[in-house]
């Protein structure tokens, strides 16, 4: 992890929707170029502002004067964790994951694509265990995935 970049975490606000959607789109295109684009950019922007932000607990990492990444939580699941490509490697993802784990001390689940080695290593280093491997039939991208579980912190 690189050092020397300061950042803060805060709850997302409705006015963050456009930048969150941009980070989601750019990060997926950068880090997961093999995925088919099953939604238009406009559909993704609508989903962020009208579905994700109102229905999920969304946190953002701010760095260099703006939103640089986000995590979305919902009922014990880490639904999304994306960092803008130019801000990766500075600890923002780790900080957002630490926050997600702290907010879900009973445990946390998530899905990652099987080919996403970088994400899989990231979660496994932090104690997440692969529980189930899918063939892609259960996600809209049709890409084989893996469900991870973090067991939580002992009481």
Backbone bond lengths (Angstrom), bond angles and torsions (degrees), N, CA, C in turn:
res aa  C-N    CA-C-N  psi(-1)  N-CA   C-N-CA  omega(-1)  CA-C   N-CA-C  phi
1 X - - - 1.444 - - 1.520 109.11 -
2 X 1.295 116.11 132.32 1.457 121.06 177.21 1.528 109.18 -73.58
3 X 1.289 117.26 160.16 1.458 121.46 179.27 1.521 109.13 -125.53
4 X 1.323 115.15 173.51 1.445 119.40 173.72 1.510 114.77 96.42
5 X 1.316 118.56 4.66 1.463 120.89 178.25 1.522 108.24 -116.99
6 X 1.311 115.85 120.70 1.460 120.05 179.73 1.516 109.39 -87.84
7 X 1.340 114.73 147.05 1.459 120.26 178.17 1.522 109.14 -152.32
8 X 1.306 115.87 162.06 1.456 122.48 175.83 1.530 107.97 -130.93
9 X 1.329 114.85 155.87 1.456 121.74 176.33 1.519 108.63 -112.43
10 X 1.321 115.81 142.44 1.464 121.17 176.81 1.522 108.96 -155.83
11 X 1.334 116.03 163.50 1.458 120.90 175.45 1.526 108.53 -67.46
12 X 1.302 115.22 142.35 1.461 120.24 177.16 1.529 109.77 -70.53
13 X 1.320 114.14 151.07 1.459 121.98 177.34 1.529 108.52 -118.76
14 X 1.328 118.00 159.86 1.465 119.97 179.78 1.530 113.43 -53.79
15 X 1.306 116.99 -34.07 1.470 119.45 -178.96 1.534 112.70 -72.04
16 X 1.328 118.05 -6.90 1.469 122.24 176.11 1.523 112.29 -85.29
17 X 1.315 117.80 -7.01 1.468 120.96 -171.88 1.525 113.22 -54.69
18 X 1.306 118.02 -45.37 1.470 120.15 -176.37 1.518 111.85 -63.95
19 X 1.329 117.55 -43.97 1.463 119.42 -178.64 1.531 110.72 -72.54
20 X 1.331 118.06 -34.32 1.464 120.14 175.90 1.523 109.89 -63.16
21 X 1.314 117.10 -44.52 1.472 120.09 177.84 1.525 110.79 -61.77
22 X 1.320 116.88 -41.43 1.471 120.72 178.93 1.528 110.77 -61.99
23 X 1.331 117.16 -43.80 1.468 120.73 178.82 1.524 109.81 -63.68
24 X 1.307 117.15 -43.28 1.473 121.29 178.45 1.530 110.17 -57.60
25 X 1.309 116.83 -50.47 1.467 121.30 -177.92 1.529 111.55 -64.65
26 X 1.330 117.40 -49.23 1.474 120.18 -177.13 1.516 112.14 -66.46
27 X 1.328 116.96 -40.11 1.467 119.85 -178.57 1.521 111.55 -66.19
28 X 1.312 116.84 -41.73 1.468 119.34 178.34 1.527 110.57 -65.23
29 X 1.307 117.37 -42.35 1.472 119.78 -179.63 1.525 111.30 -66.57
30 X 1.314 116.01 -36.59 1.468 121.10 -179.35 1.528 111.87 -73.68
31 X 1.323 116.70 -49.73 1.449 120.74 -172.38 1.515 116.02 -92.83
32 X 1.331 116.53 -18.46 1.465 121.45 -176.90 1.533 110.21 -131.79
33 X 1.329 117.24 57.51 1.469 119.56 -173.56 1.525 113.63 -65.12
34 X 1.312 118.17 -16.05 1.455 122.39 -179.53 1.527 112.71 -80.15
35 X 1.344 117.82 -12.78 1.460 119.49 -178.25 1.519 111.50 -75.30
36 X 1.318 117.01 138.48 1.467 118.70 172.88 1.529 109.00 -71.02
37 X 1.304 116.29 148.27 1.462 120.02 175.80 1.521 107.21 -89.35
38 X 1.330 115.66 102.93 1.459 120.69 -174.92 1.526 112.81 -90.45
39 X 1.339 116.34 -7.23 1.462 121.37 177.12 1.518 109.17 -133.18
40 X 1.304 116.08 148.50 1.457 120.20 174.38 1.528 108.94 -73.00
41 X 1.312 115.93 163.88 1.466 119.41 175.97 1.528 110.06 -59.41
42 X 1.328 117.46 -40.06 1.471 120.98 -179.85 1.527 110.92 -63.38
43 X 1.317 117.68 -39.78 1.466 120.81 177.69 1.522 110.90 -64.53
44 X 1.325 116.47 -40.95 1.463 120.02 178.72 1.517 110.48 -64.68
45 X 1.312 117.40 -42.42 1.467 120.80 179.53 1.535 111.01 -63.05
46 X 1.315 116.56 -40.85 1.462 120.87 177.09 1.529 110.14 -63.30
47 X 1.327 116.64 -47.19 1.465 121.66 -178.83 1.531 111.01 -58.94
48 X 1.332 117.92 -43.39 1.463 120.46 179.15 1.520 110.49 -60.88
49 X 1.320 117.63 -49.40 1.464 120.11 -173.86 1.524 113.46 -76.69
50 X 1.324 117.94 -33.73 1.460 120.59 -172.86 1.525 114.79 -103.40
51 X 1.318 117.72 -15.65 1.469 120.52 -178.67 1.532 110.70 -120.73
52 X 1.329 116.35 -61.81 1.460 119.17 -174.04 1.535 112.35 -60.91
53 X 1.312 118.07 -55.30 1.468 119.78 -176.30 1.535 112.65 -61.76
54 X 1.334 119.99 -43.31 1.471 118.39 179.31 1.535 114.36 -72.42
55 X 1.330 118.31 -27.88 1.460 120.24 -170.66 1.525 114.71 -105.58
56 X 1.319 118.19 -13.81 1.452 120.93 -177.54 1.525 109.99 -122.03
57 X 1.312 115.50 160.07 1.457 121.87 175.99 1.529 106.74 -88.14
58 X 1.320 116.06 105.00 1.457 120.87 -173.40 1.528 109.53 -109.88
59 X 1.323 114.87 131.83 1.460 123.18 178.47 1.520 108.05 -119.34
60 X 1.310 116.33 146.32 1.459 120.63 177.28 1.520 109.74 -121.55
61 X 1.326 114.29 152.83 1.457 122.51 170.55 1.525 106.18 -105.98
62 X 1.312 115.91 125.95 1.461 121.17 177.01 1.513 109.26 -104.28
63 X 1.318 115.86 132.01 1.466 122.20 177.64 1.518 107.69 -149.26
64 X 1.302 116.37 149.81 1.465 122.08 176.58 1.528 111.55 51.75
65 X 1.331 116.32 38.42 1.452 120.87 173.78 1.513 117.03 83.71
66 X 1.316 118.50 9.94 1.458 118.97 179.15 1.516 112.45 -163.91
67 X 1.318 115.44 177.54 1.461 121.08 179.20 1.523 108.43 -70.20
68 X 1.334 115.68 128.64 1.460 121.50 -175.96 1.527 112.74 -118.85
69 X 1.325 116.97 -9.36 1.457 120.64 179.43 1.507 109.83 -174.13
70 X 1.338 115.49 169.42 1.458 119.31 179.84 1.519 110.90 -154.46
71 X 1.329 113.96 158.28 1.460 122.59 172.61 1.519 107.23 -133.29
72 X 1.331 115.92 138.81 1.462 121.69 177.87 1.522 108.74 -120.20
73 X 1.327 115.77 127.60 1.459 123.44 -178.19 1.523 109.78 -116.77
74 X 1.340 115.52 147.18 1.460 119.39 177.27 1.525 109.42 -160.29
75 X 1.326 115.29 113.21 1.462 122.70 173.35 1.530 113.50 49.19
76 X 1.337 115.93 53.51 1.455 120.82 176.39 1.521 115.17 81.43
77 X 1.308 116.53 9.68 1.473 121.44 178.78 1.521 109.94 -118.48
78 X 1.323 115.69 139.04 1.460 121.59 166.79 1.525 104.40 -90.41
79 X 1.312 115.42 100.26 1.464 121.28 -174.42 1.533 112.07 -75.51
80 X 1.335 115.84 -37.18 1.468 120.55 -177.15 1.520 109.13 -151.95
81 X 1.314 115.11 142.51 1.464 122.38 171.22 1.523 106.33 -147.30
82 X 1.328 115.57 107.37 1.450 120.83 -178.25 1.526 109.82 -133.96
83 X 1.326 114.30 138.11 1.467 122.22 176.44 1.527 106.75 -120.63
84 X 1.318 116.58 135.04 1.470 120.11 177.67 1.526 108.93 -55.61
85 X 1.328 118.30 138.67 1.465 120.45 -176.08 1.528 114.42 -50.50
86 X 1.314 117.74 -40.20 1.467 120.44 -177.51 1.531 112.98 -73.38
87 X 1.322 118.08 -9.08 1.465 121.71 179.38 1.525 112.55 -110.42
88 X 1.308 117.48 3.77 1.464 120.14 179.94 1.526 110.47 -72.98
89 X 1.326 115.35 147.16 1.457 120.70 177.84 1.511 114.81 90.73
90 X 1.331 117.54 9.00 1.464 120.90 -178.72 1.529 112.96 -114.23
91 X 1.326 117.13 9.25 1.455 120.50 176.58 1.510 115.86 93.51
92 X 1.319 118.48 0.60 1.458 120.22 -178.85 1.524 111.41 -65.40
93 X 1.331 117.07 -43.94 1.456 120.40 178.96 1.516 111.74 -62.68
94 X 1.322 116.57 -42.20 1.471 120.40 178.10 1.527 110.77 -62.65
95 X 1.318 116.88 -41.74 1.466 120.15 -179.79 1.528 110.94 -65.93
96 X 1.320 116.94 -41.63 1.466 119.52 177.94 1.526 110.99 -66.38
97 X 1.318 117.74 -38.87 1.461 120.14 177.87 1.524 110.35 -67.38
98 X 1.318 118.27 -41.97 1.468 120.72 176.40 1.526 110.82 -57.95
99 X 1.326 116.60 -42.26 1.453 120.93 178.80 1.529 110.05 -64.07
100 X 1.326 117.71 -43.75 1.471 121.50 179.06 1.525 110.59 -60.34
101 X 1.325 116.95 -41.56 1.457 121.11 179.79 1.533 110.56 -68.22
102 X 1.304 117.12 -39.92 1.465 120.59 178.53 1.523 111.37 -64.87
103 X 1.315 117.32 -34.13 1.461 121.48 -179.79 1.526 112.31 -80.99
104 X 1.318 116.81 -10.17 1.465 122.47 179.62 1.523 109.96 -131.10
105 X 1.330 118.10 62.67 1.463 120.30 -174.40 1.529 114.01 -64.26
106 X 1.327 118.03 -17.56 1.469 120.77 179.01 1.523 111.64 -81.91
107 X 1.327 117.11 -7.32 1.460 120.53 178.64 1.517 111.78 131.41
108 X 1.309 114.66 163.54 1.457 121.14 -174.57 1.524 108.35 -148.56
109 X 1.320 115.88 142.14 1.460 121.31 177.01 1.516 109.26 -122.16
110 X 1.319 115.50 159.27 1.460 121.06 176.12 1.518 109.01 -161.55
111 X 1.306 115.29 162.85 1.460 122.57 171.91 1.521 108.74 -112.70
112 X 1.314 115.33 145.22 1.472 122.46 171.43 1.519 106.89 -136.54
113 X 1.310 116.23 152.55 1.461 119.27 175.29 1.519 108.83 -75.35
114 X 1.320 116.30 140.33 1.458 120.37 -177.13 1.516 112.07 -58.32
115 X 1.325 117.86 -34.95 1.475 120.45 -179.22 1.520 113.35 -77.44
116 X 1.327 117.70 -8.53 1.466 121.12 -177.56 1.535 109.14 -84.66
117 X 1.326 115.16 72.80 1.470 121.15 -176.41 1.520 112.58 -58.32
118 X 1.320 117.13 -38.32 1.463 119.93 -178.29 1.529 110.80 -62.48
119 X 1.326 117.10 -46.36 1.465 120.34 179.01 1.521 110.75 -66.36
120 X 1.311 117.20 -41.22 1.462 120.26 -178.44 1.525 111.12 -62.25
121 X 1.327 116.78 -43.70 1.467 119.50 177.13 1.535 110.67 -63.46
122 X 1.317 116.63 -41.47 1.466 122.59 179.31 1.528 110.38 -56.25
123 X 1.320 117.52 -50.74 1.462 120.66 -178.19 1.528 112.02 -70.52
124 X 1.312 117.44 -40.00 1.466 120.25 -179.48 1.524 111.57 -64.33
125 X 1.335 118.07 -36.68 1.470 121.15 176.97 1.523 111.78 -63.60
126 X 1.309 116.50 -22.45 1.463 120.97 -177.38 1.528 112.61 -101.83
127 X 1.323 116.75 14.85 1.454 120.51 172.83 1.507 116.76 95.27
128 X 1.318 118.07 4.62 1.462 120.09 176.46 1.527 108.87 -77.66
129 X 1.323 115.55 141.24 1.464 122.20 -177.56 1.522 108.80 -118.64
130 X 1.339 116.26 132.19 1.465 121.26 176.71 1.521 108.72 -68.26
131 X 1.337 115.78 126.65 1.464 120.79 -178.17 1.519 113.47 -111.53
132 X 1.304 117.15 -27.09 1.460 120.15 -172.08 1.523 108.48 -154.15
133 X 1.314 116.43 139.35 1.466 122.48 178.11 1.519 108.24 -117.61
134 X 1.332 115.91 127.10 1.457 121.06 179.97 1.513 111.66 -108.44
135 X 1.315 115.32 161.26 1.466 121.42 -178.68 1.526 112.97 -94.76
136 X 1.331 117.20 3.69 1.456 121.53 179.99 1.515 113.61 98.02
137 X 1.324 117.16 -7.94 1.462 120.15 -178.47 1.528 112.40 -67.45
138 X 1.321 117.39 -20.04 1.459 120.37 -175.22 1.536 113.75 -102.46
139 X 1.328 118.45 6.69 1.461 119.44 173.94 1.522 109.09 -125.80
140 X 1.305 116.19 156.81 1.458 119.64 -173.21 1.522 113.69 -72.69
141 X 1.319 118.12 -17.72 1.460 121.05 177.45 1.531 111.96 -80.91
142 X 1.339 117.02 -17.40 1.459 120.32 -177.11 1.517 112.81 71.15
143 X 1.325 117.30 21.39 1.471 123.47 -175.76 1.528 109.80 -102.71
144 X 1.337 118.34 129.68 1.459 119.93 177.13 1.526 111.61 -52.73
145 X 1.341 114.33 135.78 1.457 119.57 -176.72 1.519 110.87 -131.07
146 X 1.312 114.49 175.66 1.459 121.51 178.86 1.525 107.71 -139.51
147 X 1.331 115.10 135.84 1.468 120.02 175.97 1.523 108.30 -96.04
148 X 1.324 114.68 129.24 1.461 122.26 178.26 1.520 109.64 -109.90
149 X 1.329 114.76 151.21 1.460 121.18 174.12 1.526 108.56 -133.88
150 X 1.320 114.25 135.88 1.453 121.73 168.61 1.530 105.40 -106.75
151 X 1.337 118.12 125.70 1.465 120.16 -171.08 1.519 115.68 -73.54
152 X 1.291 118.14 -8.45 1.454 120.21 179.91 1.515 112.11 96.11
153 X 1.317 114.27 -177.40 1.459 120.37 -179.23 1.518 108.67 -101.35
154 X 1.328 117.32 140.22 1.475 119.92 177.61 1.522 110.41 -63.78
155 X 1.320 114.84 145.39 1.482 118.65 179.30 1.491 112.02 -76.15
